[in-house]
Amino acid sequence: MANSDSALLVMDVQREIVDLADDGSGYLPRLRRAIDGARAAGIPVIYAAIALRPGYPDVSTRNKALTAVVRAGLHVEGEPGTDIHPDIAPRPGDTVITKRRGSAFSGSDLDLVLRARDINNLVLTGIATSGVVLHTACHANDTDLGLTVLSDACLDLDPEVHEFLIGKLLPQWAEVVTVEDWLKAIATQTQT
């Protein structure tokens, strides 16, 4: 959970995705606390948002997940629904990347941003646990990045899938902690 070479990734917390997934559990205020805590500790906040070109020329019919997105008319670049949710909106100094697939690395310049800032540890948050969080964790694990997943700053349409991933799979690759436990840890690191 290092601070100096870490970044908080806030992934796919966009208007249309929050509208579909928010379960009324206080997700956005919890995520806001993590973002505010990162900023206070000097940890960069990087937002990743999925946006597909109008008309979807970048979506193959072989891609089952994105074909469903096309049918629903979601994630169209430039449309208001793809905006990052205003409750956790970026501030000046935050980095925003656009991605074209499930992982925050796919079709984006995230790797370039991380290398330019000497970031070797990622703290993952976002919607959905079975989508962007899982895909990004797989990529980060394969490239030897340190990983922390904030269990209650991730959300999924299927609570059982979320619990399985947070409880069984992701702990094999990452430190999995709550927002409050992470905030306590970074406050302690900042004081030393």
N, C-alpha and C positions, 0 to 999 in steps of 0.2 A: 504493500500500500504506500509506496514511496510518493512523496509530493513533488520534488524538484524535476523529475523527469516523467511526470504523469499528466494525463488529460482526462477530463470527464467527457464522454461521448453521450449526447442526447440525440437519440435516433428515432426518426419517423413519428415524432410527436407533433403531428400536423392536424389541422382542423378536421378534415374528413376522417382521419384515422381515429382521433379522440372521440368523435361523434359515434363511431362504430363500436369502440372498445371500452370506453370509460364505464366502469361498473359502480360508480358512486362510492367507492371506498376511500376517497381522498387522495387519489393517485397524483393529480396535478399539484396540490399543495406539498405533498411529500417530495416530489421531483423538484419543485421550486426550492425547498430547503436544501436539497443536495446541490443545486446550482449555486445558490447563495453561499453555501459553505465552501464550495470549490473556489469561487471568486475571492472570498475572504482569506482563503489559504494560499492564494496566488496560483491556483491550479487552472490552466486554460480550459475553457469550455468550448467544445466543438460540436456543432449541430450537423446532423446528417439528415437530409430530406430526400425522399424518393420523388422523382418527377420524370415522367415519360413524355416524349415528344407528341404534339397534337397529331392525331391520326394513327398513332402507335406504330410507326415504321420500325421501331427498335424492339418490337415484341414478336417473337416467333410463336406460331400456333403450337409448337412442340412444348412450350413452357406453360405447364398447366396452371400454376399460380397466377402468372401474369395474364393469361388468357381470361381467367375469371375477373381480373381487374379491368380488362378491356370491356368485357360484357357489362360490368357495373359502371363503366365510364369514369373510373377513378384515376387519381395521380397524374392528371394532365398538366404538364408544365405551363405555368402562367395562370392557371385557374386559382381562384381564392381558396379552394379546399386544400391545395398543396402547401399553403402558408403554414409556417410553424405556429402552433397554438399561442395566442396572445398571452396566456397566463404564464408562459415560460419563454417568452420571446427573447431572441438574442439582443445583446447590448453592444454598443461600440467596443471593439476589441475582441469580440467573440468571432470565431471562424464558422462559416456556414459552407458546407459542401453539398453538392447535388449528386445523387447516385442514381443508377439506372436499374439496379437489381436488388436482391435481398440483402447482401452484405454491404456495409458502409464502404468497403473497399472496391466494390464492383462498379466500374464505370465512373469512378470519382478520382479526385486527386488527394484522397486522404493520406496515402502513403507518403506523398511529397510533403504535405503539411507536417506530418509526424517527423520525418527525417530533417526537415528544415528547422524544427524546434527541438531536436534531440529528445523526442518523447519515446520512451521505451515501455511505458506502462499505461494501460487503458482501463478506465472505470466505465463499465457499460450500463446504460439505462435505455429504455425505449419500449416501443410497441411494434411488434409483438415479440414475446419471448421466443416463440417458435419460428419467427421470421428473422428480422434484422438482428436481434440479440444472438440467436443461435448461429446464423451465418457469419456474423462478424467475429464471434468467439472462435469459430472454426478457423477462419482465416488468420486471426491474430495468434492463435495457438500454433498454427503451422509456420508462422514467421517469427516465433520465439519472443513475442511481446508478453510482458507481464500482464496479468488480467485480474481485475476485480469486477464482480457483478453485484450491483445493488438490487437485492432480491425484491424489495417492495417498491423499486423505481422501474420495474419491468412489469409489463401487463400483457395478457394474452386473451383472445376471444374465448379460449377454452381453459378454464381454471385448472382442470386436471392435468392438461399438458404443461401449463406453467409450473405447477407443483412438481411434476416429474422432472422437468428440465432443471429447475432451481434446486431440487432436493437430490437428484441422482446423477444427471449427466454433467451439468456445468461445474460442479465441484471437482470433477476429474481434471479440469483445465484451469480453474480460476478460484480465487478466494471469493466466496459468496457470503455477503454480509447485508445487514439492513442499512438503510440510510442513517439511522441514529447511531449505530455502531461505527459506521464509516466516518461520520462527522466527529465523533469522539476521538477516533484514531488520528484524523488529520489535525484536529485541534492540539492533541498531545504532541504530534510531530512538529507542528508549527512553534510550540513553546520551547522545544529543545534546541 
